[in-house]
Amino acid sequence: MPKRKKAKGKKVVLVPTVVKKQEAKKVVNPSLEKRPKNFSMGQDIQPKRDLTRFVKWPRYIRLQRQRAILYERLKVPPAINQFTQALDRQTATQLLKLAHKYRPETKQEKKQRLLARAEKKAAGKGDVPTKRPPVLPAGVNTVTTLVENKKAQMVVIAHDVDPSELVVFLPALCRKMGVPYCIIKGKARLGRLVHRKMCTTVAFTPVNSEDKGALAKLVEAIRTNYKTTDSMRSAVTGEATSWVLNLSTAFPAAMHPGRLKEKENGLAGEPEAKVLMLNG
């Protein structure tokens, strides 16, 4: 039988579901050669990284960080711990504002005062000595003498005196003699009051009549503030554990996997049983 001829039909072209856009070919200049960067040793400059961990910090920064860790780890006795309880910002501002009025005179002011006195004497008006205005006594020895003689109305101590043995006795002495005292942040702030770089302590002796009310308010605020910190004065701080010890207590199995097996076998704390287990 003759074979049937297959009917020829029109071929249907399948349309793709996603039509790809023809990307324009990037024209590359053949004279420009591609040079990839090589970051191996002695080659191209390395990219910028955060090098905080590799910085050689100044010595004073390293010391203050190490000191902070030591204060956390070691027992800090109450006599030293009380220097962490400084005045609040508002009271400290009022205190410094009042103390600024009683700064000692500078060399230029003293020169002008003596010059005016000499001019009066030369004019024949007589040599009348000027009355010395009240100023802030500064320094450990001077303030200690004033407290012992009960001539100081209030004592201001810096919190960051180094070594702390210089002023560690002053709070106890002030309490014994009944002299109000306070601890303020920054020995440099006290130093600016008396024209020095730094100062450990200053004291208020009798002030002018117009400032007696302000001083009385300050003394009252300081006394109430330091009555609430009596418990802190007798508290012992420190003894914080390191992060390694905290990790070992939180995850004992991860840090000491052998000890967990000993506990499961009931051999913890039995050295003879451990030896038998190792030998057997």
C-alpha positions, 0 to 999 in steps of 0.5 A: 500500500502506498504510504500516506503523505503527512499533512503539512501545517503551519509551524507555531512559534512559541513565544517565550514567557520572559523576553530578554532585553538585549543588552548593549555591548559595552564599548571597551577601549583596546588601548586601556589595559585592565589592571586588577589590584594585588593586595599581597605584601609589598603591592597595592595599598590596603583598603581602609580598616578599623584599626582600633584594636591595633592602636598603641594608646597613650600611657595615661589612657592605658593606666586609667583603663587598667586602674578601672579594672583593678577597682572592679576586681579588687576589694576597695576599702570604704575610706577610698570608696567614699571618693566616688560619691562626688557632688551632683552637677547643680550643687557643684556649679553653685559651689564653684560660683561662690568660690570664684568670688574668693580667688586669690589675687593675681600678680598683676592685681597685687602690683596694681594695689601696691602701686596705688598705695605707693602713689598715695604715699608719694602724694602725702596722703599717708601710708594706709595699709589696705585690709586683706580680703578673704580668700580661699586657703588651698593645699593639704597642710593649710586646710588641715591646720584650719580644720584642726583649729576649727577655723574652716567653715567648709572643706572641698576635696578633689575626688581624683587625688593621686596618690589618694593617701594625701587626702584620705584622712581629711573626711574623717578629720572633718567629721571628728571636728564637726566641719562640713566637707564635700568631694568634687570632681576634678582637681584641675577645677579646684586648681583654676580657683587658686591659679594653679594647674591642680589643687587637692583641697580648698577651704572656706574661711569666714566669708563676706556678709552678703555671701553668708546666706549662700554658704549656709544653703550650700552647707545644708545641702551638702550635709543632707546629701552626705547623710544619705551616703553614710552607708556608702562610706562603710561599704566595700566595693569591688570583687567583680569577676572576669568575663572568663569566670562568668562564662565558665559558671554560665556554661560549665559543660562547654568550658570543662566537658570532662567534669560533667562526665565525672558528675554523671559517673558519680566520681566527682571529688573521689581521687581514688575512683578517678585513678582506678577508672584511668588505670582500668 
